[in-house]
């Protein structure tokens, strides 16, 4: 089975940046990592101030499509979404896009 990544692009209001990053790192990701099928999460910040792209990128890694599909219906994801809606109800951040990819091949040096 091929590895699957879930790639999420986000941007937040400039006044919320510190709060957003603290929440994402210390609350949101730990909640999602409770799902046993999620193997790794990596967050990135754009190296340059992007205009047409999200400022933040998060890659969630799963061993298989089956694990990703189970995650979609998991209580862990439901809890994280409910917490996110409550935390950010006053001024939500923007999820600019979300897409999944299946691995084709990996090269290592």
Phi, psi and omega in degrees: 000142183274143175298147176236137172245144174250115184253126184235126176256132181225159172212145181234167176296138182306326179290342183260002190303310181296315180296317180300311181295319177298313180298313183299315183285322189258344181240300189297305182297315177302324177296316182289327180291352174292338176287120187297334182280351177273124187264329186197147174228133176230131176253146178228152172241138180304135181291333178232153182294106183281146176261313185260000181238160177293152180285329183242144179228133177234134178244119177257128185250136179231148180291335184204165176297323179300316178297318179296316180297322176295322178299321182302331181249017186276153174295332179295315178292319179299316179296318180294321178294318179296317179296319180297315180299320180290314182296322187251022183293330181289317180211088183296149171277167183255124170268103188284328173195163181208129181210152179246146177229143173259137180292140174259312182197151178235135174249140176232145180264000000 
